[in-house]
Amino acid sequence: MSDSDFATTDPCPQPPQPPLPSDCCNSGCPLCVHDLYNEEVARYRQALAAWRLRHPAP
């Protein structure tokens, strides 16, 4: 398997899209869209770190 084949089968994780200002109702929901976004960012960072281990910089 070539490097280009590996890149297509193991693409770099993409960061999550932040919520729009209108996505939050500012009513103190127990599970706010900003909380969900922060969880997604944490998962993204873990996935990116693992991906970088599999794809070290030249």
mmJSON file of the N, C-alpha and C atoms, coordinates in Angstrom:
{"data_MODEL":{"atom_site":{
"group_PDB":["ATOM","ATOM","ATOM","ATOM","ATOM","ATOM","ATOM","ATOM","ATOM","ATOM","ATOM","ATOM","ATOM","ATOM","ATOM","ATOM","ATOM","ATOM","ATOM","ATOM","ATOM","ATOM","ATOM","ATOM","ATOM","ATOM","ATOM","ATOM","ATOM","ATOM","ATOM","ATOM","ATOM","ATOM","ATOM","ATOM","ATOM","ATOM","ATOM","ATOM","ATOM","ATOM","ATOM","ATOM","ATOM","ATOM","ATOM","ATOM","ATOM","ATOM","ATOM","ATOM","ATOM","ATOM","ATOM","ATOM","ATOM","ATOM","ATOM","ATOM","ATOM","ATOM","ATOM","ATOM","ATOM","ATOM","ATOM","ATOM","ATOM","ATOM","ATOM","ATOM","ATOM","ATOM","ATOM","ATOM","ATOM","ATOM","ATOM","ATOM","ATOM","ATOM","ATOM","ATOM","ATOM","ATOM","ATOM","ATOM","ATOM","ATOM","ATOM","ATOM","ATOM","ATOM","ATOM","ATOM","ATOM","ATOM","ATOM","ATOM","ATOM","ATOM","ATOM","ATOM","ATOM","ATOM","ATOM","ATOM","ATOM","ATOM","ATOM","ATOM","ATOM","ATOM","ATOM","ATOM","ATOM","ATOM","ATOM","ATOM","ATOM","ATOM","ATOM","ATOM","ATOM","ATOM","ATOM","ATOM","ATOM","ATOM","ATOM","ATOM","ATOM","ATOM","ATOM","ATOM","ATOM","ATOM","ATOM","ATOM","ATOM","ATOM","ATOM","ATOM","ATOM","ATOM","ATOM","ATOM","ATOM","ATOM","ATOM","ATOM","ATOM","ATOM","ATOM","ATOM","ATOM","ATOM","ATOM","ATOM","ATOM","ATOM","ATOM","ATOM","ATOM","ATOM","ATOM","ATOM","ATOM","ATOM","ATOM","ATOM","ATOM","ATOM"],
"id":[1,2,3,4,5,6,7,8,9,10,11,12,13,14,15,16,17,18,19,20,21,22,23,24,25,26,27,28,29,30,31,32,33,34,35,36,37,38,39,40,41,42,43,44,45,46,47,48,49,50,51,52,53,54,55,56,57,58,59,60,61,62,63,64,65,66,67,68,69,70,71,72,73,74,75,76,77,78,79,80,81,82,83,84,85,86,87,88,89,90,91,92,93,94,95,96,97,98,99,100,101,102,103,104,105,106,107,108,109,110,111,112,113,114,115,116,117,118,119,120,121,122,123,124,125,126,127,128,129,130,131,132,133,134,135,136,137,138,139,140,141,142,143,144,145,146,147,148,149,150,151,152,153,154,155,156,157,158,159,160,161,162,163,164,165,166,167,168,169,170,171,172,173,174],
"type_symbol":["N","C","C","N","C","C","N","C","C","N","C","C","N","C","C","N","C","C","N","C","C","N","C","C","N","C","C","N","C","C","N","C","C","N","C","C","N","C","C","N","C","C","N","C","C","N","C","C","N","C","C","N","C","C","N","C","C","N","C","C","N","C","C","N","C","C","N","C","C","N","C","C","N","C","C","N","C","C","N","C","C","N","C","C","N","C","C","N","C","C","N","C","C","N","C","C","N","C","C","N","C","C","N","C","C","N","C","C","N","C","C","N","C","C","N","C","C","N","C","C","N","C","C","N","C","C","N","C","C","N","C","C","N","C","C","N","C","C","N","C","C","N","C","C","N","C","C","N","C","C","N","C","C","N","C","C","N","C","C","N","C","C","N","C","C","N","C","C","N","C","C","N","C","C"],
"label_atom_id":["N","CA","C","N","CA","C","N","CA","C","N","CA","C","N","CA","C","N","CA","C","N","CA","C","N","CA","C","N","CA","C","N","CA","C","N","CA","C","N","CA","C","N","CA","C","N","CA","C","N","CA","C","N","CA","C","N","CA","C","N","CA","C","N","CA","C","N","CA","C","N","CA","C","N","CA","C","N","CA","C","N","CA","C","N","CA","C","N","CA","C","N","CA","C","N","CA","C","N","CA","C","N","CA","C","N","CA","C","N","CA","C","N","CA","C","N","CA","C","N","CA","C","N","CA","C","N","CA","C","N","CA","C","N","CA","C","N","CA","C","N","CA","C","N","CA","C","N","CA","C","N","CA","C","N","CA","C","N","CA","C","N","CA","C","N","CA","C","N","CA","C","N","CA","C","N","CA","C","N","CA","C","N","CA","C","N","CA","C","N","CA","C","N","CA","C","N","CA","C","N","CA","C"],
"label_alt_id":[null,null,null,null,null,null,null,null,null,null,null,null,null,null,null,null,null,null,null,null,null,null,null,null,null,null,null,null,null,null,null,null,null,null,null,null,null,null,null,null,null,null,null,null,null,null,null,null,null,null,null,null,null,null,null,null,null,null,null,null,null,null,null,null,null,null,null,null,null,null,null,null,null,null,null,null,null,null,null,null,null,null,null,null,null,null,null,null,null,null,null,null,null,null,null,null,null,null,null,null,null,null,null,null,null,null,null,null,null,null,null,null,null,null,null,null,null,null,null,null,null,null,null,null,null,null,null,null,null,null,null,null,null,null,null,null,null,null,null,null,null,null,null,null,null,null,null,null,null,null,null,null,null,null,null,null,null,null,null,null,null,null,null,null,null,null,null,null,null,null,null,null,null,null],
"label_comp_id":["MET","MET","MET","SER","SER","SER","ASP","ASP","ASP","SER","SER","SER","ASP","ASP","ASP","PHE","PHE","PHE","ALA","ALA","ALA","THR","THR","THR","THR","THR","THR","ASP","ASP","ASP","PRO","PRO","PRO","CYS","CYS","CYS","PRO","PRO","PRO","GLN","GLN","GLN","PRO","PRO","PRO","PRO","PRO","PRO","GLN","GLN","GLN","PRO","PRO","PRO","PRO","PRO","PRO","LEU","LEU","LEU","PRO","PRO","PRO","SER","SER","SER","ASP","ASP","ASP","CYS","CYS","CYS","CYS","CYS","CYS","ASN","ASN","ASN","SER","SER","SER","GLY","GLY","GLY","CYS","CYS","CYS","PRO","PRO","PRO","LEU","LEU","LEU","CYS","CYS","CYS","VAL","VAL","VAL","HIS","HIS","HIS","ASP","ASP","ASP","LEU","LEU","LEU","TYR","TYR","TYR","ASN","ASN","ASN","GLU","GLU","GLU","GLU","GLU","GLU","VAL","VAL","VAL","ALA","ALA","ALA","ARG","ARG","ARG","TYR","TYR","TYR","ARG","ARG","ARG","GLN","GLN","GLN","ALA","ALA","ALA","LEU","LEU","LEU","ALA","ALA","ALA","ALA","ALA","ALA","TRP","TRP","TRP","ARG","ARG","ARG","LEU","LEU","LEU","ARG","ARG","ARG","HIS","HIS","HIS","PRO","PRO","PRO","ALA","ALA","ALA","PRO","PRO","PRO"],
"label_asym_id":["A","A","A","A","A","A","A","A","A","A","A","A","A","A","A","A","A","A","A","A","A","A","A","A","A","A","A","A","A","A","A","A","A","A","A","A","A","A","A","A","A","A","A","A","A","A","A","A","A","A","A","A","A","A","A","A","A","A","A","A","A","A","A","A","A","A","A","A","A","A","A","A","A","A","A","A","A","A","A","A","A","A","A","A","A","A","A","A","A","A","A","A","A","A","A","A","A","A","A","A","A","A","A","A","A","A","A","A","A","A","A","A","A","A","A","A","A","A","A","A","A","A","A","A","A","A","A","A","A","A","A","A","A","A","A","A","A","A","A","A","A","A","A","A","A","A","A","A","A","A","A","A","A","A","A","A","A","A","A","A","A","A","A","A","A","A","A","A","A","A","A","A","A","A"],
"label_entity_id":["1","1","1","1","1","1","1","1","1","1","1","1","1","1","1","1","1","1","1","1","1","1","1","1","1","1","1","1","1","1","1","1","1","1","1","1","1","1","1","1","1","1","1","1","1","1","1","1","1","1","1","1","1","1","1","1","1","1","1","1","1","1","1","1","1","1","1","1","1","1","1","1","1","1","1","1","1","1","1","1","1","1","1","1","1","1","1","1","1","1","1","1","1","1","1","1","1","1","1","1","1","1","1","1","1","1","1","1","1","1","1","1","1","1","1","1","1","1","1","1","1","1","1","1","1","1","1","1","1","1","1","1","1","1","1","1","1","1","1","1","1","1","1","1","1","1","1","1","1","1","1","1","1","1","1","1","1","1","1","1","1","1","1","1","1","1","1","1","1","1","1","1","1","1"],
"label_seq_id":[1,1,1,2,2,2,3,3,3,4,4,4,5,5,5,6,6,6,7,7,7,8,8,8,9,9,9,10,10,10,11,11,11,12,12,12,13,13,13,14,14,14,15,15,15,16,16,16,17,17,17,18,18,18,19,19,19,20,20,20,21,21,21,22,22,22,23,23,23,24,24,24,25,25,25,26,26,26,27,27,27,28,28,28,29,29,29,30,30,30,31,31,31,32,32,32,33,33,33,34,34,34,35,35,35,36,36,36,37,37,37,38,38,38,39,39,39,40,40,40,41,41,41,42,42,42,43,43,43,44,44,44,45,45,45,46,46,46,47,47,47,48,48,48,49,49,49,50,50,50,51,51,51,52,52,52,53,53,53,54,54,54,55,55,55,56,56,56,57,57,57,58,58,58],
"pdbx_PDB_ins_code":[null,null,null,null,null,null,null,null,null,null,null,null,null,null,null,null,null,null,null,null,null,null,null,null,null,null,null,null,null,null,null,null,null,null,null,null,null,null,null,null,null,null,null,null,null,null,null,null,null,null,null,null,null,null,null,null,null,null,null,null,null,null,null,null,null,null,null,null,null,null,null,null,null,null,null,null,null,null,null,null,null,null,null,null,null,null,null,null,null,null,null,null,null,null,null,null,null,null,null,null,null,null,null,null,null,null,null,null,null,null,null,null,null,null,null,null,null,null,null,null,null,null,null,null,null,null,null,null,null,null,null,null,null,null,null,null,null,null,null,null,null,null,null,null,null,null,null,null,null,null,null,null,null,null,null,null,null,null,null,null,null,null,null,null,null,null,null,null,null,null,null,null,null,null],
"Cartn_x":[0.849,0.0,0.892,0.643,1.452,0.958,1.767,1.38,0.068,-0.12,-1.353,-2.563,-2.387,-3.481,-3.833,-2.812,-3.028,-3.741,-3.399,-4.02,-5.507,-5.889,-7.309,-8.086,-7.433,-8.135,-8.057,-7.181,-7.02,-6.86,-7.947,-7.833,-7.652,-7.071,-6.877,-8.243,-8.431,-9.707,-9.945,-11.175,-11.552,-12.157,-11.833,-12.377,-13.891,-14.566,-16.016,-16.346,-17.5,-17.963,-18.503,-18.07,-18.606,-20.085,-20.812,-22.229,-22.389,-23.45,-23.771,-24.3,-24.154,-24.699,-26.189,-26.906,-28.348,-28.659,-27.645,-27.872,-28.088,-27.605,-27.735,-28.904,-29.77,-30.94,-30.666,-29.467,-29.068,-30.028,-30.636,-31.558,-30.978,-29.692,-29.057,-29.398,-29.554,-29.873,-28.826,-29.251,-28.28,-27.232,-27.583,-26.648,-26.694,-25.931,-25.91,-25.156,-25.48,-24.77,-23.277,-22.925,-21.512,-20.82,-21.534,-20.991,-20.749,-21.722,-21.583,-20.415,-20.277,-19.166,-17.829,-17.728,-16.482,-16.14,-17.146,-16.908,-16.414,-17.012,-16.58,-15.141,-14.774,-13.405,-12.428,-12.787,-11.917,-11.729,-12.823,-12.712,-11.871,-12.048,-11.267,-9.779,-9.436,-8.023,-7.409,-8.17,-7.672,-7.479,-8.454,-8.361,-7.201,-6.995,-5.9,-4.55,-4.429,-3.17,-2.87,-3.882,-3.691,-3.325,-3.976,-3.685,-2.25,-1.793,-0.417,0.609,0.272,1.183,1.29,0.172,0.179,0.794,0.821,1.328,2.345,3.516,4.512,4.946,5.231,5.691,7.045,7.272,8.555,9.732],
"Cartn_y":[-1.176,0.0,1.236,2.144,3.359,4.398,5.44,6.512,7.163,7.335,7.973,7.082,5.751,4.827,4.909,4.977,5.036,6.33,7.418,8.713,8.7,7.984,7.939,6.991,5.979,5.059,5.496,6.436,6.945,8.464,9.17,10.627,11.322,12.486,13.297,13.696,13.565,13.988,15.48,15.829,17.228,17.789,19.032,19.62,19.795,19.727,19.937,21.4,21.618,22.979,23.573,24.77,25.379,25.709,25.712,26.064,27.533,27.81,29.192,29.899,31.205,31.921,31.639,31.446,31.185,29.758,28.882,27.495,27.392,28.37,28.349,29.246,28.705,29.483,30.303,30.121,30.872,30.711,29.519,29.29,28.334,28.017,27.159,25.689,25.227,23.809,22.923,21.776,20.885,20.362,20.272,19.819,20.834,21.893,22.998,22.592,23.244,22.97,23.259,24.193,24.499,23.36,22.702,21.528,20.407,20.181,19.137,19.449,20.706,21.112,20.862,21.214,20.988,19.506,18.646,17.2,16.75,17.296,16.959,17.407,18.576,19.082,18.157,17.694,16.78,15.477,14.937,13.705,13.952,15.113,15.463,15.519,16.15,16.262,14.892,13.997,12.636,11.915,12.043,11.391,11.962,13.266,13.896,13.442,13.344,12.878,11.451,10.596,9.213,9.178,10.013,10.06,10.514,11.515,12.011,10.947,10.077,8.97,8.006,7.821,6.928,7.593,8.93,9.701,10.725,10.281,11.233,12.208,13.426,14.448,14.039,14.336,13.943,14.717],
"Cartn_z":[0.0,0.0,0.0,-0.932,-1.018,-0.017,0.157,1.074,0.646,-0.664,-1.132,-0.885,-1.008,-0.7,0.775,1.625,3.064,3.438,2.766,3.062,2.728,1.682,1.32,2.215,2.766,3.657,5.106,5.417,6.782,6.717,6.354,6.21,7.554,7.499,8.699,9.262,10.574,11.166,10.941,10.75,10.543,11.825,12.152,13.384,13.28,14.409,14.384,14.107,13.569,13.31,14.61,14.967,16.19,16.018,17.119,17.01,16.627,15.935,15.588,16.831,16.904,18.066,18.274,17.182,17.288,17.743,17.802,18.233,19.736,20.486,21.946,22.347,23.201,23.625,24.885,25.475,26.674,27.848,27.949,29.059,30.099,29.979,30.979,30.831,29.632,29.399,30.075,30.613,31.258,30.273,29.009,27.986,26.843,26.996,26.035,24.768,23.671,22.42,22.563,23.436,23.655,24.406,25.321,26.007,25.006,24.136,23.115,22.188,21.811,20.949,21.641,22.92,23.659,23.726,23.871,23.862,22.489,21.432,20.075,19.832,20.335,20.18,20.901,22.089,22.838,22.059,21.497,20.693,19.445,18.821,17.634,17.966,19.084,19.465,19.719,20.336,20.565,19.234,18.349,17.044,16.235,16.312,15.578,16.123,17.438,18.038,17.591,17.58,17.136,15.654,14.852,13.421,13.188,13.948,13.786,14.155,15.084,15.401,14.223,13.522,12.353,11.128,11.12,9.98,10.475,10.9,11.404,10.307,10.716,9.766,9.199,7.908,7.29,7.847],
"occupancy":[1.0,1.0,1.0,1.0,1.0,1.0,1.0,1.0,1.0,1.0,1.0,1.0,1.0,1.0,1.0,1.0,1.0,1.0,1.0,1.0,1.0,1.0,1.0,1.0,1.0,1.0,1.0,1.0,1.0,1.0,1.0,1.0,1.0,1.0,1.0,1.0,1.0,1.0,1.0,1.0,1.0,1.0,1.0,1.0,1.0,1.0,1.0,1.0,1.0,1.0,1.0,1.0,1.0,1.0,1.0,1.0,1.0,1.0,1.0,1.0,1.0,1.0,1.0,1.0,1.0,1.0,1.0,1.0,1.0,1.0,1.0,1.0,1.0,1.0,1.0,1.0,1.0,1.0,1.0,1.0,1.0,1.0,1.0,1.0,1.0,1.0,1.0,1.0,1.0,1.0,1.0,1.0,1.0,1.0,1.0,1.0,1.0,1.0,1.0,1.0,1.0,1.0,1.0,1.0,1.0,1.0,1.0,1.0,1.0,1.0,1.0,1.0,1.0,1.0,1.0,1.0,1.0,1.0,1.0,1.0,1.0,1.0,1.0,1.0,1.0,1.0,1.0,1.0,1.0,1.0,1.0,1.0,1.0,1.0,1.0,1.0,1.0,1.0,1.0,1.0,1.0,1.0,1.0,1.0,1.0,1.0,1.0,1.0,1.0,1.0,1.0,1.0,1.0,1.0,1.0,1.0,1.0,1.0,1.0,1.0,1.0,1.0,1.0,1.0,1.0,1.0,1.0,1.0,1.0,1.0,1.0,1.0,1.0,1.0],
"B_iso_or_equiv":[0.0,0.0,0.0,0.0,0.0,0.0,0.0,0.0,0.0,0.0,0.0,0.0,0.0,0.0,0.0,0.0,0.0,0.0,0.0,0.0,0.0,0.0,0.0,0.0,0.0,0.0,0.0,0.0,0.0,0.0,0.0,0.0,0.0,0.0,0.0,0.0,0.0,0.0,0.0,0.0,0.0,0.0,0.0,0.0,0.0,0.0,0.0,0.0,0.0,0.0,0.0,0.0,0.0,0.0,0.0,0.0,0.0,0.0,0.0,0.0,0.0,0.0,0.0,0.0,0.0,0.0,0.0,0.0,0.0,0.0,0.0,0.0,0.0,0.0,0.0,0.0,0.0,0.0,0.0,0.0,0.0,0.0,0.0,0.0,0.0,0.0,0.0,0.0,0.0,0.0,0.0,0.0,0.0,0.0,0.0,0.0,0.0,0.0,0.0,0.0,0.0,0.0,0.0,0.0,0.0,0.0,0.0,0.0,0.0,0.0,0.0,0.0,0.0,0.0,0.0,0.0,0.0,0.0,0.0,0.0,0.0,0.0,0.0,0.0,0.0,0.0,0.0,0.0,0.0,0.0,0.0,0.0,0.0,0.0,0.0,0.0,0.0,0.0,0.0,0.0,0.0,0.0,0.0,0.0,0.0,0.0,0.0,0.0,0.0,0.0,0.0,0.0,0.0,0.0,0.0,0.0,0.0,0.0,0.0,0.0,0.0,0.0,0.0,0.0,0.0,0.0,0.0,0.0,0.0,0.0,0.0,0.0,0.0,0.0],
"pdbx_formal_charge":[null,null,null,null,null,null,null,null,null,null,null,null,null,null,null,null,null,null,null,null,null,null,null,null,null,null,null,null,null,null,null,null,null,null,null,null,null,null,null,null,null,null,null,null,null,null,null,null,null,null,null,null,null,null,null,null,null,null,null,null,null,null,null,null,null,null,null,null,null,null,null,null,null,null,null,null,null,null,null,null,null,null,null,null,null,null,null,null,null,null,null,null,null,null,null,null,null,null,null,null,null,null,null,null,null,null,null,null,null,null,null,null,null,null,null,null,null,null,null,null,null,null,null,null,null,null,null,null,null,null,null,null,null,null,null,null,null,null,null,null,null,null,null,null,null,null,null,null,null,null,null,null,null,null,null,null,null,null,null,null,null,null,null,null,null,null,null,null,null,null,null,null,null,null],
"auth_seq_id":[1,1,1,2,2,2,3,3,3,4,4,4,5,5,5,6,6,6,7,7,7,8,8,8,9,9,9,10,10,10,11,11,11,12,12,12,13,13,13,14,14,14,15,15,15,16,16,16,17,17,17,18,18,18,19,19,19,20,20,20,21,21,21,22,22,22,23,23,23,24,24,24,25,25,25,26,26,26,27,27,27,28,28,28,29,29,29,30,30,30,31,31,31,32,32,32,33,33,33,34,34,34,35,35,35,36,36,36,37,37,37,38,38,38,39,39,39,40,40,40,41,41,41,42,42,42,43,43,43,44,44,44,45,45,45,46,46,46,47,47,47,48,48,48,49,49,49,50,50,50,51,51,51,52,52,52,53,53,53,54,54,54,55,55,55,56,56,56,57,57,57,58,58,58],
"auth_comp_id":["MET","MET","MET","SER","SER","SER","ASP","ASP","ASP","SER","SER","SER","ASP","ASP","ASP","PHE","PHE","PHE","ALA","ALA","ALA","THR","THR","THR","THR","THR","THR","ASP","ASP","ASP","PRO","PRO","PRO","CYS","CYS","CYS","PRO","PRO","PRO","GLN","GLN","GLN","PRO","PRO","PRO","PRO","PRO","PRO","GLN","GLN","GLN","PRO","PRO","PRO","PRO","PRO","PRO","LEU","LEU","LEU","PRO","PRO","PRO","SER","SER","SER","ASP","ASP","ASP","CYS","CYS","CYS","CYS","CYS","CYS","ASN","ASN","ASN","SER","SER","SER","GLY","GLY","GLY","CYS","CYS","CYS","PRO","PRO","PRO","LEU","LEU","LEU","CYS","CYS","CYS","VAL","VAL","VAL","HIS","HIS","HIS","ASP","ASP","ASP","LEU","LEU","LEU","TYR","TYR","TYR","ASN","ASN","ASN","GLU","GLU","GLU","GLU","GLU","GLU","VAL","VAL","VAL","ALA","ALA","ALA","ARG","ARG","ARG","TYR","TYR","TYR","ARG","ARG","ARG","GLN","GLN","GLN","ALA","ALA","ALA","LEU","LEU","LEU","ALA","ALA","ALA","ALA","ALA","ALA","TRP","TRP","TRP","ARG","ARG","ARG","LEU","LEU","LEU","ARG","ARG","ARG","HIS","HIS","HIS","PRO","PRO","PRO","ALA","ALA","ALA","PRO","PRO","PRO"],
"auth_asym_id":["A","A","A","A","A","A","A","A","A","A","A","A","A","A","A","A","A","A","A","A","A","A","A","A","A","A","A","A","A","A","A","A","A","A","A","A","A","A","A","A","A","A","A","A","A","A","A","A","A","A","A","A","A","A","A","A","A","A","A","A","A","A","A","A","A","A","A","A","A","A","A","A","A","A","A","A","A","A","A","A","A","A","A","A","A","A","A","A","A","A","A","A","A","A","A","A","A","A","A","A","A","A","A","A","A","A","A","A","A","A","A","A","A","A","A","A","A","A","A","A","A","A","A","A","A","A","A","A","A","A","A","A","A","A","A","A","A","A","A","A","A","A","A","A","A","A","A","A","A","A","A","A","A","A","A","A","A","A","A","A","A","A","A","A","A","A","A","A","A","A","A","A","A","A"],
"auth_atom_id":["N","CA","C","N","CA","C","N","CA","C","N","CA","C","N","CA","C","N","CA","C","N","CA","C","N","CA","C","N","CA","C","N","CA","C","N","CA","C","N","CA","C","N","CA","C","N","CA","C","N","CA","C","N","CA","C","N","CA","C","N","CA","C","N","CA","C","N","CA","C","N","CA","C","N","CA","C","N","CA","C","N","CA","C","N","CA","C","N","CA","C","N","CA","C","N","CA","C","N","CA","C","N","CA","C","N","CA","C","N","CA","C","N","CA","C","N","CA","C","N","CA","C","N","CA","C","N","CA","C","N","CA","C","N","CA","C","N","CA","C","N","CA","C","N","CA","C","N","CA","C","N","CA","C","N","CA","C","N","CA","C","N","CA","C","N","CA","C","N","CA","C","N","CA","C","N","CA","C","N","CA","C","N","CA","C","N","CA","C","N","CA","C","N","CA","C","N","CA","C","N","CA","C"],
"pdbx_PDB_model_num":[1,1,1,1,1,1,1,1,1,1,1,1,1,1,1,1,1,1,1,1,1,1,1,1,1,1,1,1,1,1,1,1,1,1,1,1,1,1,1,1,1,1,1,1,1,1,1,1,1,1,1,1,1,1,1,1,1,1,1,1,1,1,1,1,1,1,1,1,1,1,1,1,1,1,1,1,1,1,1,1,1,1,1,1,1,1,1,1,1,1,1,1,1,1,1,1,1,1,1,1,1,1,1,1,1,1,1,1,1,1,1,1,1,1,1,1,1,1,1,1,1,1,1,1,1,1,1,1,1,1,1,1,1,1,1,1,1,1,1,1,1,1,1,1,1,1,1,1,1,1,1,1,1,1,1,1,1,1,1,1,1,1,1,1,1,1,1,1,1,1,1,1,1,1]
}}}
